[in-house]
Amino acid sequence: MEGRRDPVRQAVGSTGQSAEPGTARQLSELARELQADLTTEALLKHIVMAAVTEVPGAQYAGITLVTGKEFATTVASGELIERIDRMQYETGEGPCLDAARQHKTVRSDDLRAEARWPRFAHQAAGLGVLSVLSFQLFAGDDSFGALNLYATAAAAFGQDSESTGILLASHAALAMTAARTEAGLLTALDSREMIGQAKGILMERYKVTGVQAFGLLVASSQAVNRKLRDIAEHLVATGELLTPPR
Amino acid sequence: MSGPGAGFSLSDGWDLSGLTLAELWLRYLALGGTASPARVAAYARGLLSPDSHQHNMIAQAINEYFIDRGEDHPVSYQDIPFLPRPAG
């Protein structure tokens, strides 16, 4: 990393708080530069930092991911964000969850008077946060993500905040989609390897073809109602092809 | 060898799962499949006739979606061998 310029600082510069005409272009350049050589987590961290400096009104920012029942604030500009995100998850309501599940963008100008999420709003206002702006990053089968911006003042966010925020959210969404695809492919490769080994064991043991060996794994999967990868892993580890108890 | 079961067709099972083609193909890939996403879609929709091995890989890919949710194997297989008796 020696001698590497800080791309965020370079793109954001020292121009202050407001979104300037060149911001969209700067952010696109930032995204290109970052995607070239940063991990997804580092990229998301830079996007969160850029959200605080570039989105008018934003004081805090974070990216939240929900996968099944697992909830994680992956990157946040401070501890307050993790507490607020967790409040939403625990109460089962809030702008981040609405944005992630249903809408592209959700905004609240004063949580003291917010009727959509009364329990969350009451708790967040108790921490001094009054304005919220959330953007959907992606919404999958059982997982979703959102970029959340917060401010202590009421009505902190305007139309310019939304347009700048959407740009950052789209860059974050692209980065996360790429990471999810990569993770999915790695899992698939791992599974193929395990199933390949298991087929080899069965081919040798029963003198069958690879297609027949696959059939045996499927028969076992069906008989004990477990996934093929689990059947293969058990076979490779123990030598036993799972069958139902007699 | 058992014959076709009374379960769902590939196409109906796929619809029931709600998987996208990308999700289905990734699951098929994880099982060792080598056909392209387009070919998997054509097999699943009946535009091409898969051999029993391709059929079973796609059926398994769909069925595993349901196993993940605590359900059984709703999509039927073709020509699955009987399991050997456990030794001992």
Chai-1 contact restraints between the chains, C-beta under 6 A:
chainA,res_idxA,chainB,res_idxB,connection_type,confidence,min_distance_angstrom,max_distance_angstrom,comment,restraint_id
A,G184,B,L26,contact,1.0,0.0,6.0,A-B,restraint_1
A,A188,B,L26,contact,1.0,0.0,6.0,A-B,restraint_2
A,A188,B,L29,contact,1.0,0.0,6.0,A-B,restraint_3
A,A188,B,A30,contact,1.0,0.0,6.0,A-B,restraint_4
A,S191,B,A30,contact,1.0,0.0,6.0,A-B,restraint_5
A,R192,B,G32,contact,1.0,0.0,6.0,A-B,restraint_6
A,I195,B,G32,contact,1.0,0.0,6.0,A-B,restraint_7
A,V211,B,H53,contact,1.0,0.0,6.0,A-B,restraint_8
A,G215,B,I80,contact,1.0,0.0,6.0,A-B,restraint_9
A,G215,B,P81,contact,1.0,0.0,6.0,A-B,restraint_10
A,L216,B,P81,contact,1.0,0.0,6.0,A-B,restraint_11
A,V218,B,N56,contact,1.0,0.0,6.0,A-B,restraint_12
A,V218,B,Q60,contact,1.0,0.0,6.0,A-B,restraint_13
A,V218,B,I80,contact,1.0,0.0,6.0,A-B,restraint_14
A,A219,B,I80,contact,1.0,0.0,6.0,A-B,restraint_15
A,A219,B,P81,contact,1.0,0.0,6.0,A-B,restraint_16
A,A219,B,L83,contact,1.0,0.0,6.0,A-B,restraint_17
A,Q222,B,H73,contact,1.0,0.0,6.0,A-B,restraint_18
A,N225,B,D72,contact,1.0,0.0,6.0,A-B,restraint_19
A,K227,B,E64,contact,1.0,0.0,6.0,A-B,restraint_20
A,K227,B,I67,contact,1.0,0.0,6.0,A-B,restraint_21
A,L228,B,L31,contact,1.0,0.0,6.0,A-B,restraint_22
A,L228,B,Q60,contact,1.0,0.0,6.0,A-B,restraint_23
A,T243,B,L83,contact,1.0,0.0,6.0,A-B,restraint_24
A,T243,B,P86,contact,1.0,0.0,6.0,A-B,restraint_25
